[in-house]
């Protein structure tokens, strides 16, 4: 008996979505994961051959970006017109320095990371004020448009941002000249039917172009992405293998196969997906058995001090609830704040700045092996004895 759907049985999407892939940005900043330039170029080429519209690569917050090599390798592989780089927004001066760095790297498309929920805005911007948030976003967008960038602005933790706060912010961003808005489900929070309602409020904004970026802690990232498109979103952000922070992202293979099976979307060449997964998983040194979701070793692992010190701002549910644990995992992006967190309660006392410099130098010599809390504590004992 045939299971092939007839045309009448295939649910139509309002608009076939564009796909952006954040493997070389979100996955690359997953705790303990670092891609080399060769893997970045290979991943970018295969993504474009698959039919992905935009390859998101790297993050810049100012001069001397640690992701410069990834950005340049991706530009060489697929061109700057097919790639986008995230720019962190904290204040006007910092934005200006970050845009200088983006220009130096030849970036054409930028995405501003701007926290919209009161909790994230207070943590990262120093103020939960909605008025301050809008003023900062307008200023950042205006600066970038004056320099000729294509600008996507995000609502970091947007899924938890109330409508009365989110809609005026998105409206203000488009009025300032932004090209696209990304709703970031930073903390997995919505069901598909709730997602449709949130996106419908945003697509109703005049001249809006909306993208959805979901995390997969609740296992609904693909479903929420498809629901967003049903409500009028024009873009979906995914990652190869679902690799990403906090339980992963919408996995590209599952997303593209769902578009084909559920909606009859044949625009994408799926033949590259297995090779993409192999390169991404081995390049990230995760092996070939990575799974997304709340029970993976990576689900509650962090490499940013703020995530370790304020985990409630990033977690849908506590690690302990699913029998998991919270941990630090880092290779070369080691900072004194991370070392301080790792040594807290250990009974080991060192000059944190000197020890961090020593450990970073040793990591470089040894090929940046993965460090967790126990490894950092053991290294501190070695440093004391040296």
N, C-alpha and C positions, 0 to 999 in steps of 0.2 A: 504494500500500500504506500503510495507516494506521500511524503511529508512536505513536498514543495508547496509553498504558499501561492495562491492565485493572486493576481494584482489587486483584487478587491480586498484580500485579507492582509495586505501589507499596510501598516499604519504609516501615513505620510507625515513627514516632518515639515514644519512651516518653511524652513530654509535648510538645505544640506549644510551642516556645520563645517567651518574651517577648523583645522586641528593645529594647535601649537604643542610642542613637546618640551618639557622642562627637565629632561634627564641630565643635561649638562649644567643645570642650575640647581634645581631642588634636590635631585638625587646626589649631585656632586657636593652638596652641603649637608647630606645626611651624615649622622655621627660616624666618624671613622672612614668615610668614603672619600677618595680622591682619584679623579681620572687623570691620566696623562694626556699629553697633546695628541699622540698617535691614536689613542682610543677615541678621543673627542672628535678627531677628523673622520674616523671610520664611522662612528655613530651618526654624525651629522650627515654624511653622504648617504647612508642607508635610510635615514629618516626622510630626506628629500626624495629619494627614489621610491619610497613607500607612498609618498603623496602628502606628507606633512607640510603644512604651509610655512611654518615658522619654527626655527630651532632656538629655544631660549638657552643662553649660555652665560654663566658667570654672574658675578655680583660686584659692583663697585660702590665704594662709600667715600672715596677720596683718592689721592695720588698713591702710586705704588701698589695697585691692586694685585692680590695674590692670585686672582683668576685671569690675569692678563694673558698668560700662555694659552689657556683654554679658549679665550675670546679670539685671539689671533689665529689659532689653529682652525677654529670653526669658520672664520672669515675666509681663510685660504681654501678651505674645503668646499664651502657652498656659497660664499660671498656674503657681505654684510647686509644685503637686502633681504636675505632669507634667515637672518638671525636677529635676536633681540637680547639685550642685556639689562638685568635688574639694577636699578639705582636706589639706594637706601635714602629715605627722607627723614631727617631729624630736625634741621633748621635751615634757614636760607643760605648761610655761609657754607654749610656742609654740602648742600645741593650744588652750589656753584663749583666747589672743588671736585665733586663727583662728576659733574658734566664736563669739566676740563679733562678728567681722566677718560671719560667715554669718548670725547673727541680725539684724544691722543691715540686711542685704540681703533679709531675708524668706525665706531658704532653709529648706526643709522636709526635703529629702533631701540627705544628704551622703555622699561616699565618701572614706574615708581612704586616702591613698597611703602604704603602709608597705612598705619593702623587706624581703624575706624571705631572699634568697640571702646567703650569708656575704659575698660580694664587695660587693654593694650595701649591706648593712647596715653594713659597716665604713666604706664611703665616706660614707654619709649619716647614720648614727646614731652613728658613732664607735666602734662595738663590733659584732663578729660574733656575740656571745653569743646563743644561742637563748633562754635564760632572760630576758635583758634585753629581747629582742624581744617575748616574750609579755607581760612585765610592762608594757611601754610600750603595747602594743595593748589590753590589758585596761583600763588607765587611760584611754586615749583614748576607747574605746567607752563606758565607764561615764560619763565626762563628757558625752558627746553624748546618751546615752539619758536621763540625768538632766535634760537641757534639752528633751527631747521630740523630738529628731531621729529620722528613719528613717535607719539606719546600714548602709551597705555598707562592708566593710573589704577591702582588696586585699592580694594577695601580689605586690608589685612584683618582677619577675624570678622569679615563682613557678614558671615552667616549668623553670628550672634549679635549683630548690631541692629537695634530696633529700627523699624521702618521710619519713624519720625526723625531719626538721626541719619540714617543711611541715604534716603531719597534726596534730601536737600544737599548732602555732600556730593552725590553723584551728579546731580543737576548743576551744581557750582563748577564741577570739574569740566563738564562738557561746555558750559558757558565760557570757561577760560580757554577753550580751544583744544582740549584733549581729543584724541582720535578713538580711543576705546577704553572701556572700564572692565576690569577683572574683579569679579566677586570671588574672594578667597575663602573657602571653607577651611580656614586654618585649623580650627577645632571642629572635628566632625560633629555635626549638631542637628542637621535637618534630614527629614525623610523626603522621598521624591515628591510627594504631594505638597509638603511645605516648601520645598525648593521652587516648585512651579509658581507658587504665590509670590515668593520673594522676587523671583526673576521678572514676573509679570509687572510688578511695581516699577522695575528698572527699565524694561523695554518700553514702557509707556512714556518715558522721558523723551522730549523732543530731540531728534538727531542722535539718539543713543546707539552705540554698538557695544554689545555685552559679551563677556567671556566668563566661563565658569572654571574654577580651579578647585577641585575637591580633594580632600584627604580621605583615606580609606579605613580609618580606625573602626568604623561601624560596618564596613563591608559594603557600603552603598555608593561609592564614588562613581562607578559607571552608571548606576541607576539615576543618581542625582544629576549627572552630566546630561544624560538623555532627557531627563525631566526639564532641565534648564532650557534645552533646545526646543522642546515642545512648547515652552512658554515664550520663545522668541529669541533666546540667546543665539548669537551667530558663531561663537567660538567655543571650543572645548580644549582645555589644557590637560595633558596626560604625561606619563613617563613610561619608559621601556621597563617592562617587568613589574610596574607599579612601585619601583624603587623610589623611596623618598622618606622624608622625616615623618615621625609620629604615625607609624603604621602604614606608611606608603601613600601613594597617589592613585588616581584613576589609571589602571594599567592599559597601556596603548593597545596591546594585542586584544584584550577582552573588549575594549571600546570599539576598535575597528571591526572586529568580528560581530559584535552586537549590532553595529550600524548596518552591516551586510545582512545578517540573519533576520533581525527584527524589522529593519526598515528598507531592505533591498538596496542599500547604498553600495555600489560597485566601483566607486571612484578610486579606491586605494589598492595598491599592489601589496597583497598580504604575504607574498612569498619571501619577503625580507625579514619577517618578524622573528623567526627562530634565530637567525644569525644575529639580529639586533640584540635579542635577549642574551645570547651567549656572550657577545662582546661586552655588553653592559655589565652583566653579572660577574664575569671573570675580571673585567677591568676594574670593577669596584671592589674586587677581592672578596666577594660574597659567596663564591662558588656558583653552582648552577641550580641551586634548590631554594633560592630566596622566595619567600611568600610574604605577602603583605597582611596586615591585620594586627590585632592587639596582643597576640601571643608570641610574636617573633622577638628575637633578641634585640632587634633595632627599634621596637615600638616605643620604648621608654628610654632610649639612649640619646644622649645629647652631647654637643661639643660647644655650645654657647653658654656662657655663665648665667645669663638671664633665664634660660630655660631650666637650668639646674636649680637656681635660687627661687624661681617662681613657677614651678611645674604646673600649678593649678591654672595658669593662664594658657597652657598649651594642651592640656589633657582633657579629653572627653570624660574619661573615667580614670581613677587612680590605678597605677600598675598593680598594686596588691589585690585589687578586686578580681583580676583574672589570673592571679598567681604569678605575676611577672614582677620584675624589680627595676628600679630606676638606676641608671648607670651613666658614667662618662666614658665616651669612646672617641679618641682623637688620634691623629697621626702627626701632621706638621703644624696644624693650626692651634698650637698650644699657647696659652696666655697665663699670666700670673693669677688671674681670677679663677681659672680652671684648676690650677695647682692648689690654690687656697682651698677650694671646695674639696678636692681629692684628699688633702692632708688633714682636713678638719676631723678631730676626734681620733687621729692616728697615734698621737703621742710623739710624732716626729716633728722637730722644729728646725727649720732651715731659713736662710735668707731667700725669700720666695723669688725675688727678681733674679738673683744670681743663679739659683737653682733652675729656674725656667730657661734662662739663656743657655746654661750648661746642657739641659735636657734637649732643647731644640737643636743644639749643635750635634749632640750624640745621635738624635733621630736622623739628621742629615747623613751622618757617616754610615748608619746602619740601615738606610733605605726606608726610613719612616715606618717601622712596625707599629701595629695597633697598640695604643695605650688605654688601659682602663684604670680604675681607681687603685687596684692592687699593684699594678705595674708602676704607677707613679709613686706610690708609697715605697715600694722596693727600691726604686731608683733614688729616692730621697735618702734612704739609708746608705746606699752606695756613695752618694754625694757627700754625706756627713763623714764617711770614712776616708774619702779621698784627700 
